[in-house]
């Protein structure tokens, strides 16, 4: 059974149309035979499909090296995209993890932030962290700014002076492209503590990069299931059978509706999904903003007070995508106060999932029938690693198909 399902409301394209099938087939064949524009950017797809036992052992080995000295905290020097990828995966699977406080904690220092924020974070870490049980990771898909390199020098110098020169080096890890390795050569990081990310990996399609796989693995995600989720979904999303190629369907629907609307609202009722939607919003907005189109993520009911008048009265200016979880995994159970023997009905799912279903049905009905909005409903089977992998595959390939349908470079 597909991990992702798609249904359109108030807009019904015919995906059995021969012209649409030919369009999809031409794009897919162009990718497979490397004749399409920008085919060299599909390294992210090839790397994920070829992720095997050797790659996993490499990830496992460096992960064990990171935590071997009873490490409880990791300071990560990186950029916004690295943070976005890591948090999207962690929150999707472990948003309601009751053991979160017992896991390794990440402290991101974002190179895209103003330099005042770097030093503010530095002062906070000095007063709150025990550097005796702390490791350090340096990661980016492109070169760091010179100012950030100088900040790293100040940070590392402080820690080395107070906690030992060699101890800090032994707990420092470089997981980045070669440009960053050259920039940070002054750190003298041991070669065993380095993992170089291939240059063919596009930074905007880097969810399955080495750094993100390591950060997810250290939090407890099942990496094999994550990769398998992407692989199985990619079979459907690179197929000319459009009845199940939901990535092409979504890309095509966005292409058509954007000719009439100037905004897409991505709506979720579960905040665990929102960080994942940020990946897609970043992908499409980087291309669409110059054309006056914008994709925005909302969480209902939290944002309903701000956007309810807009969603009801401005249906001519936007279309919506509603992402919903069919079954959410929880680390706890909520039992009814009364016994089944007292007439309380049994549920196939737990009661939270039953409540969420009613809530999602209400949002879907309101948007499609009351607000009369053109809407695409994306149903995710659960919040497992396999579904997360399929969702990232859906985002990447929907953006790619939309770009080629528009006759533009999706990269």
N, C-alpha and C positions, 0 to 999 in steps of 0.2 A: 504494500500500500504506500502511496506517495506520502512523504513527510510534509508536503506543502500542497494546498489546494487553492484554487482561485475561482472566484465567481464575480461577474460584473452585474451591476444594477443600473438601470436607466441609460445603458449604452450596450448594444449587443452586436459586436462585429462577428462576422461569419468566418471562423477559422478553418472551415472546410473549403473555402474559396481557393480555386486553383492558382490565382495570381498571388495570393498570400503565401501559399505553400511554395510556389516557385521563388518568391522573394526570400523566404527563410532558407530554402535549400541553397540558393546562390550565395548567401552570406556564410552559411555553414561550410559549404564546399570551398569557398575562398579562404576560410580560416584553416581548414584541414590541409589544403594544398599550398598554403602560404602564398596565395596570390592576391589576397585582399590588402588594402591599405593598412599600414601599421601592424602587420602580422608579427613583427619582431617583439611587440609588447605582450604577447601571450605567454611569456616565460612563467608568469605566476601560475597559469593553468598546468603547464608541463611539469613544473616543480612539485605541485600538489599531487598530481596523478602519479608521479614517480617516487613519492615519499614512501620509503620501504623500511625494512628491518634495520639496515645499516644507519639510516638517518635517525630512526628512533633511538637506537643505542647511543648515537652521538649526543642526542638531546638528553637522554637519561644520564650519561656520564658527566656532562658539564653541570647538569642540575644537581647531581649528588655532590659534585665538588663545591657548588655554591653553598649548600646547607650543611656541609660536613662538620663544621666547628660550632654546632649548636646555634646556628644562625636563626634569629627570630625576626629581624628586620632587614629589608633591602632598600638602599637608596639607589634610585634609578635616574640617571641623567639621560634625557631623551627629548623627543619633540611631541607635539600635540597628537599626531597620527598614531604614534606608538602607544600613548596613553589611551586613546580612543579605542584602538583595537583590543587592548588588554581588558579594559573595563567592560566593553561590550560582551566579551565572552564570559567573564567572571560573573557579571550581573545576570546574564541570561540563564545560567545554570545554577548559580549559588546566591541569588538575590535574597532568599529567605533561609539561608544556611544558619542554623542555630549554633554551629561550631565555628563560625567565622572568627571569633575572638581568639581561638586557639590555633589559628593558622598563621603562616608567615605573613607579615604585613609589608606592603609596598609603600614607599614614599617617593613619589615622582617629583622631579625638578624639571619643569617644562622649559626648554630652550626658546619656545615661542612667547613666553611671558616677558613682561618688562623686567629689566635688571633689578629694580627695587623688589620685585616679588621673589627673585632668586635669593637675595640676602635676607628677606623676611622669612622665607622657608628655612634658610640656613640657621638663623637665630632660633627658630622654633625647634629644629632638630637638635641643636646643641643642648637645649634645656629639657627635651623630652625623650631623646633616644639614649640607649645604652650602646655605645659604639663597640663595646667588648663583644657583643653578639650581633654585629651588623656587617653585611656585605655590600659591595658597590658594583653596579652594572652601568656600563656606558654603551649607549645604542642609538643609532640613527641611520636612516637610509641615504643620507647625503651629508655634506660637510656641516659641522657646527659653525656658528658665527664666532668671529674672533673674540668678542666680548664674553661669550659663554665659555670659551676655552680658558680665558683668564679667570673667570669665576671658578671653574673646575680646579685650577691651580691653587686658588685661595682655599677652597674647601678641603682639598686633599692635603695641603700643607698643614692645616689646622689639625686634621685627624691624625696625620703621621706624627706630628710633634707631641700629641697628647696620648696616643694609643700605640705608637710603635711603627717605625718605617716599614719594616718587612712584614709585619702583621697585616697592615693595610694593603700592601701589594699582593700578599697571598690571597686576600679576600676581594681583590678587584678583578672584574671580568669584562672583556670587550666582546660584544655581540653586535657587529655592525659591518658596513661595507668598507672597502679598502681605504677610501678617502678619510674616514674617521680614524682608522688605524694609524695612518700617517700623521694625522693631527695630534693624536694622543701618544705618540712615540716616547714623549718625555716621561710617561708614567712607568715605563719598563715593566709592563704586564707580562707575566709568564706566558709562553706560547700555548701551554696546556690550558690556559684560562681564556683563550681566544676562540671565537667561532665567527668566521667571515661569511657574511650574507652575499649570495651571488649578485653580481652587478646587473644581471638581466631582469631582476625582480623590480617591477614598477612600485614605487613607494605608496601609490594610492590603492594598489591591489595587494597589500602586504599582510592580510590577516593571517596567512599561513607561513609567514616568515619565521625564521629561527627564533628571534627574540620573543615573538608572541606565543609560539608553541611552548617555549621554556616557561614564560610567565604563567600560562594557563596550566601547564603540567605541575608546576610547583604549588598551585592552588588546589590541585586534585582532579582536574578534568581528565577524562579518558581520551587521550590523543588519538588512539586508533579509531575509536568511534567517531570522533570529530572529522578525521580525514575521510573515513568511509562514507560519512554523511555527504561530504562534498562530492566524492567520486560517484556515488549512486545518483545523486541529483544531476550531476553534469551529463550523465548518459541521456536523461530526459531533456535537459536544457540545450543539448547540442544535437537534437533530433529534429528531422523535418516533419515528424508526427505532431502537428500543432495542437491536437486535442489534449496532449499532456505536456507540451512545452510551455509551461506557465511563464518562463522568463521572456520568451518571445511575445506571448500574449500581453504581458504587462508592458513590455517595451513598446509594442505597437499601440496599445490603448493610450499610454502616456503621449506618444507621438501625435495621435489624432486629437486628443482632448486639449493638448497644449496649443492647438491652433485656434481654440475658442476661449480658453481660460488663461489667467495669468498667475495662478497659484495652485499648488497641490498641498492638501493637508494630510499628513500621515498621522493617523489617530490610533492610539492603543489604549486599552483599559487596564493594562498591567505594566507598571513602570519598569519591570525586569526587561522588557523588550526595547525600551526607549534608547538605551545606549547603542544597541545594534542598528536601530534606525538612523542614528547619527552617522554611521558609516555610509549608508546610502545617500543621505541628505548631503553629506560632504562631496560625494562623487558627482551627483547631478548638479548641485548648486555651483560648483566650480565651472561648469559649462553653461548653465542656463542663465546665470545672473546677468551676463552681458546682453541677453536677449529680453530682459525684463520679466523673467519667470523665476519663481521662488518656490522651493519645497520646504515646508515647516512641519516639525514634529510636535504633536500634542498628546497629553495624557488626560483621558477622561476618567473620573469626573473632576480631577484636580483643576484642569484648565477650562472647565465648562463655564465658569462664572465670567471669565474674560472673553471667551470666544462664542458663547451661545448666541448672542445677537447676530454675530457675523455669520455663523454657520446656517442660521435660519433665514436671514434676510439677503444674503449676498451669494446665493447659490449659482447665480449667473457668472460669477467671477472665479470660481474655484471648482475643482473636483477633489474627491477624497479617496484615500486608501485606508481601509480599516484592517489592522492586524490583530488577530485574536488567537489565544491559546485554547486548544480543545481540552487538553488535560494537563494540569500543572502538577509537577512533583513537589511534594512538601516533605520536610524532615520531621514532621509531626502530624498527628491525627487529631481531628476534632470529633469527639464522640457526642452523640445527642444526649441531652440531659435525661431523657426518658428511654426506657428499654424498647426494643422492637416489639416486645410482647404487649406493650401499652398502645400499640397502633401506629407507632412511628414508622413510616415507610423506609425500606432499604434503598440505598443509592448505589448505582454502579461505580460512581466516583465518590470521593469524600464530599462533605457538604460545602466546603469552600469552592470546589470546582462546579458544583451544582449552582451555587449562587452566582459565580462568575459567568456561567452560561446564560443565566437569565439577564444579567447585566449587559453582556455582549449582544444578546438578541435585541435588547431595548435600544442600544446605540445604533445597531444596524438598521432597525426599523425606523428610527427617528431620522437618520440621514437619508435613507432611500425613499421612504414613503411620505414623511412629513415635510422635511426640508427639500425633498425631491432632487437630491444631488446625484450627479453621475458618480458612482462609487464602485471601487474594486475591493472586494473582501478577500483577504489572504488568511487562510486558516492554517495554523501551525499545530501539528499533532500533539506536541508536548514541549517542555523546555529541557530536553536531553541534549547531549553533545552531538548526536547524529543529526537532530533537527537543526541545531545551530550551524553545523557544517553545510546543510542543505540551504539554510537561509542566506548565508554568506554567498554561496554559489548563485542563488536566485538574484541577489543584489548585483553581483558583478556582471552576470550575463544579461540581465534586464537592461542595465546601463549600456552594455556593449551593443545589444540588438537595437536599442533606441537610437544610438549614435549612427549605426550603419543604415538604419531605415531613414534617418534624416540626411543621409549622404554627408555626414561629418565624421571626423576622427574621434572615436569615443575615448581615446587616451590623451 
